[in-house]
Amino acid sequence: MRLRWLLSAGLPCWLSLLVGVLLGGVLTSSLTFHLWWCSYDSLSMDRQMLSIVRVNERINWARKQPSLQEGECVCGADAERLRRAAVGATEVVSEQTLEPALRALTNRTTAEPSERTLSPRVLSKNPEGFKEYIQPSLKSTSQPPSDLVYLSGEYSLKKPLLVAVVTSSKDLGRAGAVYDTWGADVSRVLFFVGEDCNISHPAAVGLPIVRLQGVPDEPGGSVSKTFAVLRYLYENYAESFHWFMRIRTDAYVRGQRLERTLAKLDPQEMVYLGLAVTGKLGEENKIRLQAHEHYCLGGPGVILSSGTLKALGPKLDYCLGAVDYYNGQGTGDLWEYDDVELGRCVSRTLDLQCSQSTEAKAYFVHDYGNNPLTLKSIQSSLVDRDLLSYHPVTDTTKMRAMHVAFRQADFQEAARKTELMAGEVKELCQAATLGDSGESCKVVAMCPDPQRCPSAGIVNVAPKSFPASTRLNYLSWEYFGPSELYSDRLPDPNLVFRSHADRKHELQLALGKVAQAASEQSGRYIKFRKVVNGYVRHNPARGSEYIIDAEYQDPRSGKLVETRVSLVRPLATNYITLQEASNSEATVNFVVPITNVNERFKEFMVMYEDLCLKTGEKTNLVLAVYGDKDVEFIQSVLLTYQKKYPRAGMVIVEGKGPFTRARALHLGMSHLRDEDLAFHCDVDMTIRQGFLDRCRRNTVRSQRVYYPEFFKLYNLKYVYRLSEPPSYLKIRRPHGHWAYYSFGMICIYKSDYDSVGGMNTNIVGWGEEDVNFFEKVLRKKLEVLRAPDIALIHRWHEKQCSRKLVRKQYRHCMSSRAEHLADRMELANYIYELGLEIKPPSKAKNATYVADDLYEDTGPLEDIFNEAK
């Protein structure tokens, strides 16, 4: 029994847990998390109780201090900060009793230690002026911070950690990798560059960059740049953060673990933390450190507490003068040894040495070249080390791979803690239960397959999918093939694996598990050949999810087989479930709404003939046509193909009344049977080989609906201004973009369409019907597979947005019209070449609008569209 450990979490947590046991019978996973939180926060509770005592001591002190003079007040940020310092003390003191302490703390002034105001030039000529700096004594001269000052900072709203990343123009690519990986795990990260850095570089877009005035933009670190960074932090953030870290872009930091470790230390104390070294062999005379002096190596990062930074800030100019002095003594150029000079400055002004503890050596790792970093070593050995930072990591691919590996390790650690807490909860339940000997004590544990995880007293449940109810919280998939990944969340529509080895390595691990599962399913070893279709996404409720269609070969017979496997990689372990087989022989029924698209329909039929009619694919074509003239034209075109392919299923369904896409699709669906597989298609769609197979594989009756994202082409006039476009356009950024905002293409069985409720035919005008139906599918609890499909290409055509549309539809139409005009870079170049002046939106109101402010931003777009014509 570990009740002693439970009591250490604090009486309130223990009592709340006991009440939950007596009332709940079966403890839920939320109760398990509550127990874990209480135990994790026990240190903070102890500090809070200690601070209550400190508040009482300060109140007694404040009673002896003079009160505020007439006309003076406690106001502004100081008053708010001081009042927040009283949190936790209200149970032992009243507001009236605490007021004298607040007044005294506000009026208190701290005498700053004497500062040298000599400039570096004067210092270099007067070495006796800082004799103690050159020849330091071993006696400590620094004073610990006042306990009274510690009170005001203890309960302030300071953030845990600010990381200052020193970089330059040449390293902005690595800076982007830092910001995308471990930079997101710390409270704040800033990138510091020299004054002449080109921050308009594409790699700098979106980075929080600080340009240091008067500092050259040199690669790597330098004394002038590092000390300018420290001065900037001292002047702007000394009161906003508890801890500060200086590091370069060629290092990896485990941000969350580092912040948890620093939370155990007092930020008001003098702390100078990192990997303690004394310099390279043979450099003793050059760097001129004393025998007892150690500095923190800059590679793995240097950490300063807020107390250290505030004490060091006024001394920075003084330390820079010492660097000038040493260079004048012929010891060599020390301006590149920023970590040495920072250590010397901290040592000789604050009498503080870099920590030499065994833990610090394990936390801050510098690889001297003995063990080269590889993707394999990251997975096999590096993840198991209890490190906080690692240096060097010069390859951005390896940095991203480290981030994935460490994140998975953190998930596994969280799962182990959850399992341990579950056991603790059960023990407490058995100790507190009256009458039934603890028979009703059960805890919930996450298990991939509950039937394979038998355990007495534990209710095992499988991780469930994320419960999406609208398009805004639906988790879409990414599609990948043998060499590329396609995603609507990347700046470019495609990602080449050879340039992103971290993603390739991750998928290779998943494919290894898929091959193993396929061999187990067939009862013999089969050889993996290639990926046919692959889908991947990260589900926060389950882990990394994969759906993979792969081709295998039997080594004995040489026969090729295709198998679909669903792989889930949850927090702790890997497990595999085999996907339910879809109907690979199903006939796909194209349902196409038609109106005012005569010439575009001819292009569609040419594509349909090549894709389906010539190849003998099992397809039918259902055309929902509105308009008498349109019906006559469509019949004349279709007659030609019916004579040529008499067995092909092609039918025209004539609609009555005004045309809307929802009414046309609903009309076409009404002519299908329950067991028919339908594909809602637009007449402007070019469909390539491979889509029909994916439509059949990814759609399972009464279980799953397939929502492919199509690639929407731009107006090629802007891309190929001086040449003809190629006949076959690749999926590349200048050509188009993934239509992540459109939900119009769908593969669904007729029975599922009816069970959802069909299209909302009351929606009038352009748009909205696809989003409405998508959210109805989600609410029906049908599984949705939504991912980019490389075989669906939407041809560009001119679009008109009627002013008669309701506001939301008009804005949506105009946004779509602008989105598919051209890539922003190509469009900007085109406008620049034309010399077209884009005027600001007009403020004049148009009487025909109900809410003109919603349309005021359409003026510049109209100029571009008119010029494009």
N, C-alpha and C positions, 0 to 999 in steps of 0.2 A: 504494500500500500504506500502511495506517495502523497499522503494528505499534507505532509509538511510542505511539499512543493506547491500544492494548491493554495495553502494558506498564505504563501509568500506573494501570491498575486493580489492580495488585498481583500479585506473583509467584504466590501460591496460586491466584488466579482463573485466571491464564494457564496454569498447569500443568494444572489440572483441565480446562480447555477443550481443551488439546492432547491429553490422554488420551482425551477424548470423541471427538475427530476420528479418532485412530488406531484406536479400538476400534469406533466406531459406524458408520462408512461414510457413512450418511445422518444428518445432524444433525436432531434433532427440534425442535419448537417450544419444548420445555422447556429445551433447550440455548440457544436464542436468548434466552429470558427470563433464563437464568443469566448470560449475557454482559452483558445490559442491566443486571442487578442489580449485577454487579461494577463496571461502569463508573460506575453511579449512586452507589455507595457508596465510591468511591475517596477522596473528601474525608474521610469518616469514618475510613478506614484510615490516612490520613496523620495525622489528629489522634491516632489511637490510638498510632501509632509515636512521635509527639512526646511523648505522655504517658508512654510507657515510659521515655524519657530523663528526663522530669521526676521520675518516681518514684525513679530512681537518685539524682538530685540531692537529693531530699528525704531519702532514706535517709542520705546522707552528712551532711546537716544534722542529722538526728535523732540520730545517734550522739553528737553533741556536747551534746545536751540531757539534763537530769536524768531519771532513770527514775522509774517510778511508786513512790509510797510504799507501805509495807506496809499491807495492807487495802484498797488502791484497785484498781480493775479496769476493763478495757475491756468494756463490756456494753451490752445493749439496742440501740436503733436506731442509736446512734452507732457502735457496734462493727460492726454489719452494713453501714452505709454506708461506713465506712472500709475494711472488707475488700473491698467491691465496688469501691472505688477502685483496688485492686491488680490488677483484671482486665487482662490484657495484659502484666503485668510479671512473671508467673511464669516466663517463659523466661530472664530475666536475673537474677532474685534468688530466693532461697529464702524459705520462710515464716519461718525464724528470723532472716534478715537483715531482713525487712520488719517484724517485730514492733516494734523500737524506733521506727520511723516511725509506726506506728499509735498507739503509746502517746503519743508526743510530740504528734501531731495532736489526740488526744483531750484532753490536758491544756492545749492552747494556748488562751489567752484573748486576745481582740482588744479593744484599748482603743477604746471608742466615742468619736466626736467629741463635744465639749461641746455640750449641748443647752440651749436656753432654756426654762425652766419657767414663764415668765410667762403668765398667762391672757390671752385676747384683750382683756378689759376693761382690764387693766393696761397692755398694749402700746399701746392706743389713747391712753392718757394719757401715755405715755413714748415718743414717737417716737425720741428719741435712743438708746433701748435697742436699736433695730434700724436704726440709721442706714445700715449697709452694705446692708440690704435695700432701703431707699428710694432710695439713691444708690449703686448697685453700681459697682465698679471693673471694668476690663477684664481684670485679672490673674486667672488661674485659681487658685482656692483648693481645688478638689476633688482628691482623691488617687485614683489608680487602685486597684482592688481588689487585695488581696494575691494573688500567684501561688499561694501555699500554699492559700488559700481556694478558688481556682479548681480545684485538684486534687480536692478533696472533692466539688465539684459536678459535675465533668466526667463522672464515671461513676455518678452517682447515678441513681435511678429517677424523676427528674423528668419530667413530661409537657411537651410542647412549648409549648402555648398555652392560656391561660384568657381567654375573652372575657366582659367584664362589660357587659351591656346595661342601660342606664339607661332605665327606662320608668315608667309610671304606670297607674292604673285605666283611663284613657281610651284607652291604647295597647295594651291586652292583646290585642286582635285582631291587631294587627301583630306582637306578640310571638309569638303562635302561629304566624304565617307564618314568622317568623325561625327558630323552633325546628324547623319542619317542613322547611325548605329548607337554607340554609347553616349553620344551627346544628348540623346533624348532621355537618358536615364538619370541625369543629374538635375539639380534644381535650376541651374542657369549655366550656360556656356557662352563665352564671348571669344571671338577670333580677332587677334591684334596683328595689324600689318603696319608697314612703314608709310610715311607720308606720300611717297610717290607710287604706291601700289595701284594697279589698274583694277579697281573694284567693279568695273563694268564687264569684266570677264564672265562668260556664261557660267563657269563653275562657282562664281560668287553670288549668283542669284539666290535670294532667300536666306543667306547666312547673316547672323548678327555680327557685323564687322565693325571694329573700332580702328580708325586711322590715327596713328600716333604722330602728332605734329613735331617736326624737327628731327625725326628719326628716319634714316634711310631704310628702304625696303630690301634688306639683305636676306638671303635664304638662311635657314637655321636660326640659332639664337645668338644674341650679342649682349654685352653688358648694358649698352645704352638702351636697347629695346626692352630687355627684361626689367631694368630699373624704371623705365618709362611706364611699363605695364603696372608695376607695383605702385608707382605714384598715382596712376589713374585709379586703381582699385582703392587706394587709401583716401583719395579725395572724393570719390563718388559712391563707394559701396562698403566702407568700413563699418557703418552702422546698420547695414542691411543684411549681412550674411555672417554666419558663425565661423565658416571655414573658407579658405581660399587655396586654390591649387594652380600652380603654374606648370604647364606641360607643352610639348610640341605635338605636331600632327602625326608623328610616326610612333605613337604609343596607343595602347588600348587600356581603357579604364573600366572596371566593373563598378559603375556608378552607384547603383542601389546598395550594393554590399559596402562600398566605401562610406556612404552616408550613414549606414547603420553602425559601422565601426567607429566613426567619428562621434556619433551620438553618445558614446560611452565616456567621452573625454569632455573636460571643461573648456569651452572656447575662450573664456576670459583669462585663462592661464597662458603662460608663455610656452607655446608648442611649435617646434620646428621639426617636421616629420618627413621622412623619405628613406632612401637607401644610403646609409652612411658610408663614405669612402674618404680616403686621404690623398687621392691623386694617383696618377700612373707612376710606375717605377721609373726613376730617373728624372722626374719633374719637380723634385723637392725644392731645388734652388730656384726654379722658375716661378712656381706659384707662391713660394715664400709663406707657407703655413707653419704654425707652431706644432710641436710634437703632440700636444694634447688636442689639437683642433681637427674636427671632422666636418665635412660639408655634405649636403644631400645631393646626390647625383641627379642631374637635370633630366636625363632620359626617361626614367620611370615616373617622374613628377616630383614636385616639391610642394609641401603643404604647410601653410601658416595659419595659425588661429587668428581670430579677430583681435585678440589681445596683443599678439605679436605684431600684426600689421599696424595697429594703431601706435605701438611703441616704436616701430621701425620707420614709419612714414616720414617723420621729421628728420631722420638721419640719412636719407637717401643721397642728397647732394653731398653730404659730408663723406659718404662712402665712395662716391664717384671721384672725388678729389684724391682719395687714397689710390685708386687705380691709376690716375694720372701720375701720381708720385712714384709708384712702383715701376711704371714704364720708363720714367725718367732715370731710374736706377740701373737700367740696362738689363733687366731681368727678362725681357721679351715682351711681345704684344699680349697683354692680358685682356684686351677688350672682347676676345672671343670666348673667354672662360666665364660665362655668365653665372654658372652654378657655383664656381669657386668663389667669385667675388661676392655673390649673395651670401654664401656661407661665411666668408670673412666678415662681411658687414654685420650679420646677425651675431657672430661670435664676439666681435670686438666692441660693438655698441650695446648689446644686450646680454653679453656673457652667456650665450645659449648655443649649445652644440646640437648637431643632428642626432636624433635618437639612434643608439646602437643596439637596440634590443633584438633578440632573436626573431621576434614576431615581425619586426619591420623588414628584416632581410627576406622573410618568406612572403610578405605582403607586396613589396616593391621589387619586381624582378627585372634584371637587366641581363640579356643574353649577350655574352661576349663573343659569340660566334662558334661556340662549342657544339651547340645543338640547333642547326638551321631549322627554321619554322616551316612546316609543310602542312597541307590539309590533313594528312593522315596523323601527324603528331598532335595537331589541335584536338582531334577527336579522341585519340588514344591516351595521351598523357597530360596535356596542358589543362584540360577541363577538370581533372581530378585535383589540381593544386589549389590551395586556399589563397590565391593571390588577389590583390586589389588592382594592380597595374602591371603591364608587360611592355617591354621595350627591347628591340625595335620591331615595328610592324610597318614596313615601307610599302607593301603591296596592299592596295585597297581591297582586292579580292580576298586575301587572307584576313583582313580586318573584318569584312562582312561575315566570313566563315566563322571567325572567333565569336562574333556577336551571336550568331545562330547557336553555336555550340554552348556558350555560356548561358544563354537564355534557356536552352533545354535543360541544362544542369540545374538552374534555379527552379525550374518547374518540378524537376524530380525531387529536389530538396524540399520543396513545399509539399509535395505528395507524401514524403516520408514523415514530415512533421504532422501532417493531417492524420496519418495512420497512428502515430504515437499519441496524439491528442485523443483520438477515438478510444484507445485503450485506457487512457486516464479518465475519460468521461465514464466509461463503463465501470471502472473501479469505484469512482465516487458514487455512481448510481447504486451499486451494490451495497456500499457502506451506508447510504442514506435511506434506502428503501425499507419500509416497514411492512412486515406481514407476509410478503411473497418470496422472501429470500433472494430478491434480485432477479426473479424470473422474467419480469417485464422490462428489464434493462436491455435495451438494444441501441445500437448506433448505426448510422448510415455510412457506408463506405462506397467509393466509386470503383467499380470493377468493370472491365470491358465486357466480360461474359459472366453474368451472375451464376450460371450453372457450373462454371469452372472455378468459382471462388467460394467454396463452402467454408463457413466459419461460424462457430456457435456464438449466438448473441449478436451477430452483425447482419444487418440488412444490406445486401449488395444490390446496387442499381447500376445500369449501364449509362454512360454519358449520353445525354440527349442533344439533338441538334438545337442550334440557336433559334428561339421562337420568333421568327420574323412575322410581323403583321402588316407592314407597309413596305413600299419600295425603298424607303429611307434607311431601314435597318436590315434589309436583306443583304446577305453576304454573297456576292457574286463570285464566280470561279474564274481562274485563269486557264487558258488552253495552251498545251505544249505538244510539240512533235519531236522528232529525233534531234533537231538542231536548234530550234527556236522556241521561245515562249511568247505568247500574245496576251496582253493585259490592257484593260482600259484605265488602269491606275498608274501607268508609267508615262513619262513625257513622250516617249516614242511608242508606237503601237506594237513593236516587236522587240525582243531581247535575244541576242545571239549568245548561246551558251559558251562558246569558246572565249568570249570576252567577259564572262561572269562565271568563273569556275566555282564560286561558292554555291550558286544556284544549281549548277550542274552536279556538284558533289552531293548536294542534298537530294536531288532527284535520283541519282545513282543508288543511294542507300535505299530509297523507296522501291526502285525497280528490282533490287536484290530481294527484298521481301516479297514482291509480287511474283518473281520467278519461283521462289521457294513455295509459295502458296499454290501456284499452278501445277508444280510437280506433285505436291501432296494431293491435289484434287484428281489428277490423272492416275495416281498410284505408281508412277515411275518418273524417272528424271527426264525432263524435256528441256531443250536448249533455247534460251531466249534469243530472238533474232532482232526484233525492232519494235518500236512503239507505233501503234496505229493512231490512237487518240489518247490524250492525257489531259486530266483536269486536276487542279490543285487549288486549295484555299486554306486559310487559317481560321478555324472556328474557335472562339474563346471559350466555348462551353465544352469542347471536345479535344481540340488540338489541331494538328495538320491533317487535312483530309485529302485523299487522292481517289480518283476514279481512272483506271488505266485499262485501255484495250491494247493488248500486245499480241504479237505473232511469235509462235514457238515452233520448234521442229523436233520431231521424235528422232533421236540419233539412230535408232535401229531401222525404222521403216522410211525415214526421210520425209514423212508426211508433215505438212504444215497445218497448224491449228491456231485459232484465235480464241482468246479467253479474256473476259472482263473481270477485273478484281477491284474491289473497293478496299482501300487501306486507310486506317485511321491511326495516327501516331499521337496518342494522348500524352498527358504530362509525365507519366512515370514509365510506361512500357509500350511496346509495339504489339498490336494485335490486328488481325485481318478477318474481314468478313467477306464471303463471296457474294457478288451481286446477283440479284434475281435476274433470270434471263429475260430479255425483251424479245419481241417478235421480229426477228430479222427478215422475215418474208412478207411483212405487212405492206399493203398497197398504200402509197402516200397520195392523198387527195389534195391537190393544190386548190385553195379557195382564194380567188383573186377579185377584189372590187374594181370595177371599171366605170369611168366616166371622163369624157373629154381628153382621151389619151390615144388618139388614133395612131399617130406615127410611132409613139412609144410602145404601143401594143405590138406593132410589127417587129420591133427589136426584141420584145419579150418572146414572141413566137419563134424567132430564129434561135434564141437561146434555148427555149424549151425543146425544140426539135433536136438540137445537138445533145442536150443532156438526157432526154427521156425517150423520145420517139425513135431515134436512130439506134440507141443502145438497148431498146427493149425493156427499160426499167418498168417496174410495177407502179405505175402512177395513173391518176385520173386528173382531169382539169375541169374545175367548176368555175365559170365566169359569171359573177353577179354584176349585170350591166344595167345602168340607169341612163335613160335618154333614148328617144326613138331613133335619132340619127346615129347614135352610138351603136344601138342594137343592129341596125342595118349594116354598118361598116364591119362590126365584129363578125357577123354571120358570113359576110363575103370573104373575109380573111380566113376564117376558120374552115370554110367549105374547101378551100384549097388543101389544107392539111388533112381533112377527113377523107378526101379522095385518095390522097397519097398514103395515109395510114388508116385504113377502114376499121381496124380492130382497136384503135386507140380510143380511150374513154374521154371524150370532150363534150361538154354540155354548157349551154347558155341559159342562165336563169334571169328573166327580165324583171327588174324592179319597178315599182310604181311610186310616184311621189318624188319629193326632193331627195337628193343624194346625200347620205352621210356614210362614212366608212363603217360605222358600227352597224347601221341597217343593212348595208351590202354584205358584210361578213355574216351577220345573223341569217340573212336570206340564203346565202350559200350553204351554211351549216345545216339548215333545215332540210336539205336534200340528201343528207348523209344518214347512214345507219349507226346504231350505237357502237358497233365494233369497228367502225372506220377510223383510220388515222388521218387527221387533217393537218395541213400546213397553211397557215395564214400568210399569204405572200402579196407583195406589191408588184405592180406592173413594171416598176423601174429597177427591179432586182436582177442582177446577173448571178447565176448560181453555177458553181464549178463542181467538178467531181469530188465526191467524198461527203457532201452534205446529206444526201438521202440516206446514206448508211448511218450517219450520226443521228439523223432525225429518228430513225427506227430504234437504234440502240439506246438513246437517251430518253425515250418516251415509253413509259410502262403504264398500262391501263390501270386505273384506280390507285396509282401509286406516285407516278412522276410525270411532270410536264417539262418540256424542253423549251427554253427561251434563248435562242441564239442571238448574240450581238453581231450586227453586220458592220462591215467596213464601208463608211460613207465617203465616196470620192468627192474631191473638191472640183471646182471649175478649172479644168486643166489649162485654160487660157492663161492663168497666172503662174502656173508651174513651168509650162513649156512655151515661153513667150517668143523664143527665137527658133523653135524647131517643132516638128510634129511629135506628138506623144507616141510611145510604143504601143503595139497592139495588145501586149499582155502587161498589165500594171501590177507590180509587186506591192505588198503591204508595207509601205514606208511612210514616214511622217509627211513629206511634201505632197504625197498623193491623196491623203485623206486621214480620217480618224475613226475610232470606234464609237458608234452611236450608243453610248452608255445610257443616254437619256430616253431612248426609244424602246418601247415594249410591244411594238406592232407585229414582229415576227414570232410565231409560236407553233410548236408541234404538240398537238393534244388530241386525245381520242374524243369522239362525239359524245360518249356517255359521260366523260368527265366535264366536257363543255356544258352539258345540260345540268349536271349536279352542281356546278358552280353558279349557275343562274344565267349563263349566256351574256352577250354584250348588252350594255345599257343603251337601248335604241333611242332614249330620250335626249341623249347628248347631241346637240346641233352644232354644225360647223366643223372646224379643223381641230384635231387633236383631242386629248383627254380620255378617249374611249379605251385606249390601250392601257393607260395607267390604272384606270378604274377596274378593268378586267384583271390585271395583274394582282392587284390587292385583294380582289375577291378570291383568286386562286390561293393566295397566302392564307386568308382567313378560313378557307376550306381545309387547311392542313395537308394539302397535297405537296409532295416534295417538288421543289423547283430546282432545275439545273440551268443556271444562266451563266454563259461564258462566251467569249469571242469565238466566232466561227470563221475560219479563214476562207471558206468557200462561198460566203455571202457577200457580194459586192453591190452596193447601191450606186447606180449611175447618177451623175449630176444632172439636174434639170432646173430650169427657172421656176421659182415659187412665188406666188402672189399671196399676200396677206390682206384680206378684206378688212376695211375699217368697221364693218358691221359686226365683226366678231365681238364677243364679250371681252372684257379687259384681260382676263387671265389667258384666254386662248390667243388673243392678239399678241401679247408679250411672248408667249411660248412660240408662236409662229415666227415672229421677228427674230427671236433668239436662234431658232433652228435655221432660219434663212441666213443669218450672219455666220453661224457655225460652219456651214458647209460651203461657204463661198471660197475660202482659201485658208491655208495655214497663215498664222499671224505674221511670220517672218516674210513669207512670199507676198502677202498682201501689203505689208509695209514697204517692201521694195518696189512693188508695182505703183503704189501711191506716190512714192518718192520720184520714180521715173516720170510719172505723169505731171508732177508738180501740182497735184490736186490739193486745194486748200480745204481742210475740214473745219468748218465753222462750229463754234460752241452751240449747244442746243438753244433754240429760241424759247423765250419765256412767254410769248404771246399765246393766249388761250384761243382755242378753236371752239366755236359754239356748238359744233356737231358732236363734241365729245362729252361724255358724262363725267369722266375723271381724266382730264388732260394731263395731269402731272405724271400719269403712268406711261405716257407716250412721248414725253418731252425729249427722251434720249434717242429717238429714232431718226432725227434729222441727219446726223453724219452718216448713218447707214444708208439713207436714201441717196445721198450724194454718191456714195461708192457704187450702189446698185445701178444708178442711172448711168454712171460712167462706164460700168461693166457692159451695159447693153450696147 
